[in-house]
Amino acid sequence: MRRGLLPIVGRQVTDAQKLPCPRKPIRIAPRIDHFRRRVVGQTIEAVDRVGKRVAVVLSSGERMVIEPRMTGLVLLADPPDPLYLRMRLDLSGGKPGAFYYWDRRGLGSVRLFSNQQFEAEFGPPKLGPDALVITADDYRSRLGRSKRAIKVALLDQSVVAGIGNLYAAELLHVAAIHPAKRCDRLTRAQWQRLSEAATTVLEEAIHYEGSTLGDGTYRNALNQNGSYQNMHRVYGRAGEPCPRCGMAIVRIVQAQRSTFFCRQCQPSGRTTARRMNFTNHD
């Protein structure tokens, strides 16, 4: 999502509008007249990622944080359905002439933060290190004493930012770690594999522009499907053969979320799994 918005860097915001929508309203803060006054005339200096959110950095030093949650999209092109458009920011000069926030279910938010507010909301201990920079030692120091299942712990954004349910299942398969294994029972070698697997899976997902699942909810900034769903090793593939060993993939429920894994490649108990490289499905 962040990479798709890079064309707006260097552009000036000329207007901000809250668009009429008959569905559940999203959270916009501050209210739109104050929001408009603070963003109009500002130049977009950068687009950053804050966990699962996008942060648009303005020349004033403030950040516009967009949290799409389950059904929101940040778009530079026409939306899937104009009925669910929530907000538009017009831009000076050239194309794209605007970017949009679209949200079918109204679960997301668009909020403006000063530097101090941003640090209070997203700095430690509210948000952990980004999943693309956290090290094996960081994982171990943060989770090594926890009795939680490793899959559940990885979804805690205060521990590590940016790992969602789908990618947690994928990276644990790459790391050959059972999703129900307790954090305090992982070995140093397993923490290292997990760290490396997180980088592999997330960089892969960025390269393929995310996963568009059967409901078609996720789209990239140009309103096109992502293609990482074609690379899934385990997620959403219950009953299908594991791409590495051929055993049927299993689905279980953890913390009310679906988890997919391979019993052969991700053994439970004290069995040590051999390290596996799933970068290619060979």
N, C-alpha and C positions, 0 to 999 in steps of 0.2 A: 504494500500500500504506500509506504513512504517513497519508494523508488518511482512509482507512477506519478507522484506529485512534484518531482524535481523540476519539470518545466515551468512551474510558477515562481521559482526562485529568481529574485531580481525584479519582479513585477510589483507595481503599486496597487494597493486596494483602493478602488474608487467608490464602492458602495457595499453595504451588507444588508441583506433583506431576510426576514423570517417569512417563509412562504406559507400560504394557507393550505392546510391539510385536514381532512375530516376525521383522521384517525387520532389515536392517543398522542398528545403533544410531547415532543422531546424536551429535555432540559437545555435551555440556553441561558448562560449566565455571564455577565449581568444581563438585565433585560435589554431587548434589542435596541432601544434608542441610545442607551449608554454604551452598548457594545459597538454600535455603528460609530459613535463619536470617537471611540478609542482606536478603532482600526482604520478608518478612512484616512487616506493620505500616507499611511505607513507602507514601507517597502518590505516585501518578504525576503528575509536574509538567509533562511535555511529551513529545511524540513527535516525534523528529527523523529526518532521512534522512542516512545516512553512505554516500555512493556508492550502491551497490545494496543496502545494509542498512538496517534500521530500528533506531533507538536509542530505547529507552524510558528517560526520565530520571526517577530516583527522588528523593524528598525528602532522602535521605542524601547526594545528590551523585553516587551511582554510576549507571552506565548499563547497562541490559540490551540487548545488541546481538544482534539476530536476523538471521542471514544465510541467506536461503532458497535461494540458488543456483538450480539449474534446476527443482527439483520441490517446493520448500517453499512453504507458505502460512501466513499469519498470519490467524486467523479470529476473528470475534465471533459466528459462527453455527455450526450443525451442519456437520461436514466432508463432503467428497465421499464418503468411506469411512472409518468409524471405525477400521478396521484399522490405518491409518497415522498415527493421532494419536500425537504424541511427548511433548507437555508441555502442562500446563494451569495457568493462574494464576487463582485465584478472586479476585473483587473484592467489596468491600463495597457494600451498598445499591443496589437498582435493577437495571436492565438496561443493558448486558449483565452477566450475573453472573459471566462468566469470559471470558478469551481464550485461544486455543489455538495451538500450533504443530503443523502437519501436514506430513508429508514422505514421499512415496511411496518414493523411492529412498534416503533417508537421507544426502543430500549436504550438508545444511545444518547449522547450529549455533546454539546459544543460549548466550551467554557474558556474564558479569557483570564489569564493569570499574570500578575506582576511577578517579578523575580522572587520576592519574599513569599508570596502565596504559592508559587510553583514549588519552591523548596519545601514548604510546610506540607504540601499535598503529596508530592512525589519523591521527596528525598528520603534518606534513611530515617527511621525504620519502616516507613510506609511502603517503600518499594525497594526490592533487592537489586543486586547488580544485574545488568543485562545478560541474557543467556548467551550472547555472542562473545562476551568478554570474560565471564566468570571462569575461574580455573578449577581444576580438580581439588586443590587444597581448599579453595573457597567453599565448594560443595561440601566437602568433608567437615570443615569447621562449622558450617551452618546447620548441617543435617546429621552429622555423624552420631549424635546422641539421641536423635529422635526415634521414637518407637512407631512412627507412622509408616505405612506402606510407601515405598519410594515413588510410585506413580502418583499417589495422592499428594505427597509432599512437593513434587515438582510443579503442581498447579498453584501452590501458595506464592502469590506475587510478591509478598514481603520477603521471601527467601531468594527467589530468582525471578526476574521480570521477563516476560515474553514467551513463556512456554504454555501453550494451550493443550486441551485434552487430546486432540489428534496428534500433535507433534510429540507429546509425552509418550504415547504408545509407540510411535515410530522410532524414537531415539532409544527407547529401552530395548526394542528388538535389535537395533544396530549394536547396542552395547551388550547384548546377550544377558540381560538381567530380568528376572521375573518381576512383573509389576507389583506383586503383593509382598515382595521381600522387604523386611523392615530395614529402615535406614541404618540403624545401629548394628546391623549384621552384614553390611556391605564391606568388602575388603578394600584396601588401598588401590589395588589393581582395578576393581570394579568402578571406583570413583573416577579413576583416570579414563576408563573406557566410556563412562557416562559423559564426561566432559567433552571428549573428542566426538562422541556420537551426536551430542547436542549441536555442536558446530557444523558437523556434516549435514544433518537433517535440516537445520534452519537455513543454511546457505543454499542447499538444494531447493528448498521451498521458495526462497527469494528468487532464485534463478528461474524457476518455473511459474512464478507469479501466483503462488498460493493454490489452494484446493477449492474447486467448484464442485460441490457434492450434488446428489440427486435432486435436492430441492432448488438448485440453481441460485441460491441466495448470494453466495459470494461472487463478485465480479471485480475486475481490476479497474484502475482509474479511467480506462477508455471503454468501460462497460463491455469487456470481453471476458470470457471464461479464463480462469487460471488453468494450469495443466498439471499441477503436482499430484492431483488425484490419480493420474495415470502411473505415478511412481510409488504409490502406497505399497508398503510391504505387508502390513497387517491391518491397518485401520479400515473398518467397514468391510472386511473380507472374511468374516466368520464362515467356516466350512470350506473355504477355498484352500488350495495347497500353499504352504509356505514357499516363497520363492527360493529359499536356500535348501531346505531339507525335504520338502514335499509333504510333510505332515499337515493335517487340517488345522487351520487357525481357529482359535477359541475366543469366544466373547464371554466376559464376566462384567459385573457391575461393581464399581468402587466409588464411594462417596456420591452415589446417584448418577454416575457418569459411566458410559460404556468404555470398556477396555478390551483391546484385542491383542493377542500374543500367541506365540508358538511354544507349546510345551516342550518340544525337542530342543529348540534353539535357546529357550529361556527357562531352564529347569528351576524348580523350586528347591527348598531345603538348602543343604550345605554343599550340594553338587556344584562343582566349578565348571562353568561353561567355557569352552574354548572361544577365543576371540574370533569374531566374524566381521568381515568387511562387506557391507551391503550397498556400497555406493553404486554399484552396477548389479542388475538382477541376473547374475551369471550362475 
